């Protein structure tokens, strides 16, 4: 299945972030070793509590999702990722799991989950669930037992210091909670205070801190085996894989340890566990697909996961995000490349991306998700045209695409003073509002009284909805469908096809790149700024003409002798062009 394509990339002397000249790229791509169904898959992310409410209690549920599977299928996606639907006290929107084996009653029953898997499969859709194993809820039975004075099976399932009166080493400052329960010790949290960290051991335990267990301690191994049984349970129920929350935050490390015999990086120790999980799937559930929230593909795809979400780095924020907190925290000036103001910079993103892309080709996929539940919506003070250009980028880049529910219709990021629900502090609260199905009561999400809704719906009179956009061929919904269909129909746009940047200069527009598979070559040209832009670059693949697959007409001149190409693009435009 290997194919070769050669393209000459522009000299990246302008990439001050790396001072690297990518030069001429000649590459043979490989399809990563993933389950066959996932080789060119596109995913749709569903947040269960706000997708569709079937019983009128104001909270979305599994039967509501089942009722909308035909719609999901109509998008052209191949699979669904669900945020957690397990029993929980909901201090963190269900990521604080109380019972790994039980669907939360507000969502339905385990039989509803089984039916959901079956109905999705009937429509050719795969389903992955959220495997949240770096922590549990504080009232999970394991932690309840672990917090007891008397030693028991679960005492070491979590990380406890020896006493409440002696604080852990300074590198763990802020990570421990003291004075909880009857056990004389402080427990480690992995996120909120109410999410105690499961004990995957320390890669280099400090001999002066006996509470730091090694990764091969019998109690650590027992805990990991229990988590493997959880995975088996849901795979046997009908799941097709999982997304691992905080995948790189399992094993801990002590910087103060002087015992080099036990020294290893936290990442390597964590990778050993995920390799065990991958082996489990390959042996028992060979169709199983593994997606990481690691955001460092070089580690995540090192014989561990099939996909890594590459979104917790500044370059990703520079593409899409413009929340006010980014400016307040000094993360950036708040300018995004895909905004009409034209003040973005593609080169910092590209430097980070190409570093990871080159290290992971043929090993797995990088995902640049088109929104998710942890960030402000892409529809954050953006027009449909701006969003369409973002989606043209997302669905033509290599790797696996993930589309967040509602982004296909341009749902808006709602105000920062929107109610905080279940730990969803801003901007999360404004990105998790109910799906907008029609212009009726509660925008079709629920028959409940508006005061009973999980979160209020968008109050705007022109709030986008599915029903209004279904019959409009130029709607964002239908444009999104066309982009997904194009990704599937063009070999050069496949998840694994070659990626070659052709024009990307600091503080400059447009961004141009090529995707290639065998004799098929597609150019993607993106000019999201309001002003016209032009560029010159070289393509050393001979072609006689071009075909506009999707997007806007542009001026393109090609010198067949030299391979030089010059383009002029209108403001806020994109073109996906096939070379013939």
Secondary structure as UniProt FT lines:
FT   STRAND          3..8
FT   TURN            13..14
FT   TURN            16..19
FT   STRAND          24..29
FT   HELIX           36..38
FT   TURN            39..40
FT   STRAND          42..46
FT   HELIX           48..50
FT   HELIX           62..67
FT   HELIX           69..74
FT   TURN            75..76
FT   STRAND          79..82
FT   STRAND          86..88
FT   TURN            93..94
FT   STRAND          97..103
FT   TURN            105..107
FT   HELIX           110..122
FT   TURN            123..124
FT   STRAND          126..131
FT   TURN            138..139
FT   HELIX           141..146
FT   TURN            153..156
FT   HELIX           170..172
FT   TURN            173..174
FT   STRAND          176..177
FT   STRAND          187..189
FT   TURN            193..194
FT   STRAND          196..198
FT   TURN            203..204
FT   TURN            207..208
FT   TURN            210..211
FT   TURN            215..216
FT   HELIX           218..237
FT   STRAND          241..244
FT   TURN            245..248
FT   TURN            255..256
FT   HELIX           260..262
FT   HELIX           266..284
FT   TURN            286..287
FT   STRAND          289..292
FT   HELIX           297..300
FT   TURN            301..304
FT   STRAND          307..309
FT   HELIX           314..320
FT   HELIX           324..328
FT   TURN            329..330
FT   TURN            337..338
FT   TURN            340..341
FT   HELIX           347..360
FT   TURN            361..363
FT   STRAND          365..367
FT   TURN            373..374
FT   HELIX           384..394
FT   TURN            395..396
FT   STRAND          401..404
FT   TURN            405..406
FT   HELIX           407..409
FT   TURN            416..417
FT   TURN            422..423
FT   TURN            426..427
FT   HELIX           429..431
FT   HELIX           441..444
FT   HELIX           450..452
FT   TURN            461..462
FT   HELIX           466..470
FT   TURN            473..474
FT   HELIX           476..489
FT   HELIX           491..493
FT   TURN            495..496
FT   STRAND          498..503
FT   TURN            506..507
FT   STRAND          511..517
FT   TURN            518..519
FT   STRAND          520..527
FT   STRAND          533..538
FT   STRAND          546..551
FT   STRAND          555..558
FT   TURN            560..562
FT   STRAND          564..569
FT   STRAND          573..579
//
